Structures are given as C-alpha cells and as structure tokens.
Amino acid sequence: MDRLHELEAFVAVADAGGFAKAGRRLRLSPPAVTRAISALEDRLGARVFNRTTRSLTITDVGQRFLESARRILSDLDCAEHEAVGETAVPHGHLSLTASVTFGRTALTPVVCAFLSQHPRVTMSVLLLDRIANLVEEGIDLAVRIGPLPDSNLVAKKIGTVRRILVASPDYLVRRGVPKTPADLRLHSMIAFTGLMPNREWRFLDGKKGNSVSFVPRLEINDAAASIAAAEMGDGITVALSYMVADQIRDGRLAPLLDNFTPPPVPVHLVYPQSRLVSSKLRAFIDFTAPRLRATLDGLNIS
C-alpha cells in the first residue's frame, strides 16, 4: 500500500468523520479506505481511530500523527506545484481566524479585496474570541493581538493597538472627568471581560505598571455591547484603540486618563512553520500585511 495514499485516506477520514464520507471525497470505495487505514495502523503499530458500528473517534496516537500527516501532504502539494511552475498563481482554499471585533472592523474588507484579485482562491474566516490552535484546528493563518508566547508559529508584525478608557460626553458632564486611576472607583464602570478579566484596569504610573480594582456597574463579555453601553452614557469602559476610533472622531466617545494609558500591544499575522509556504498563503500575507498596517494606523487614536 502506498504510504502517501495511506496518509491521504487518514486525513480524509479525520476531516470527514467517517470512512464512507472520506471515500466519496477521495473517489474510493469504503473498503479501500478501510484497507488504507489498516495498513497505516499496521505500519505505526497502533490504532489511529476507535471505531464501532455507530461512531468513529480519533485516538491520541492519531491526533498526534494528524499534524505531521497534514504537513507532509501540504509540502508535497507545494513541491508539485513548484515543479510545474504553478506557484505564481495562488489557488486553493485558505482558512483564517481573528477576534470577532477585529474581523468586523478591519479584516473582512481586506479579505474581500484579496478574493476579488485572486479568483482561484476561496477562504473561510472564523471570528472567535478565543485563541485557536492553528495546527489542531487546521487553520492556515491568524491575526493575534497582544504579546506572543514562544511557539513554533511564524509571526509577522503588522502594527500595534492600545487599551484606552472611554466614556460619552454626556456621561462626563453628569459625573465629571476622572483625573487619576483611583477616581474610577467613584464612577460607573462597564467592564468588558475580554480586557478586564479581574475587574481591574492596568495602567502605567510613570515607568511602572500598576492597577486599580473596582466593582463594575455592568459586566459584559462582548466588546461591541460594552462600547454601545458607554455611547449611551451608562459609564466608562475599556476598549482597544481600533474599536473606538470612529466614535472618538465623531465625538460620541472621549478618551480618558491618557497619561496613564498602558503601552501599545503588538498585532501579528501568525501561521504554522513549514518548509514550503503555499502560493495562496504567501500571496495573502503579502497582500494583507501592508493593508492591515495602514488600517491599524488609521484606526489608532494618538
């Protein structure tokens, strides 16, 4: 049994969740797929799937092997296209993830512009307010906001954003403008849990970091909802600078405590390491990086 054939069958079964569905994708009969998986398991000396008449689940061995199998097939695909000179024409499917608010605000227009210039590429955009595991979830590229932990991901910096406090002019007329971080305890605070997970605001006091804790009047797990509440005059909230740039320019929100604003945090495009980077991924990064950098520059409030 051809080893690459076994890998293709293994990845197809893992993706499809069944032998019959994998067979349809590969244009093979279910018994042929079963033979390929059995040959792979014999070679590995371990089962890659637990299967019964009603269910199929990947084993721990299979899960660990899946990443390597995907990488081998991806590298082979890239090598074949390089050999015949097709890498100059981006084609195939790309998957991308980013936070919900960043996706709505900055990313979607860039994705649409890229697709209009590359008709042979299709894309899936997953907007998630969590850190997705690119390898385990089969995602090609992510936009990450904040410091990056050490990992095997390749990172390309595209800009920075700041965490800022904002409130509506009407609220500030009624309740006054806070002069120091300690004043926040006297105000109605709207805590967006994504940026205030411990009901505190971290700030810069000279060159030293500090924090002030408070009991929020309102706690929300969605950035857009917390910003909307602040616009309605319900209190002070924290947001990343790109999220409220338009509201500040239009006078609907005002930034507060600028002298205490924490240092900017980086924004990166990240993707798994590979010996060969596909033409579609390379083209998307080259297209997207300068446009997102310009977008972030335009959305950041100094």
Secondary structure, DSSP 8 states (H G I E B T S, - for coil): --HHHHHHHHHHHHHHTSHHHHHHHHT--HHHHHHHHHHHHHHHTS-SEEE-SS-EEE-HHHHHHHHHHHHHHHHHHHHHHHHTT-TTS--EEEEEEE-HHHIIIIIHHHHHHHHHH-TTEEEEEEE-SS---TTTTT-SEEEEES---S-SEEEEEEEEE-EEEEE-HHHHHHH----SGGGGGGS-EEEETTT-TTSEEEEEETTEEEEEE---SEEES-HHHHHHHHHTTS-EEEEEGGGSHHHHHTTS-EEE-GGG----EEEEEEEE--SS--HHHHHHHHHHHHHHHHHHHHH---
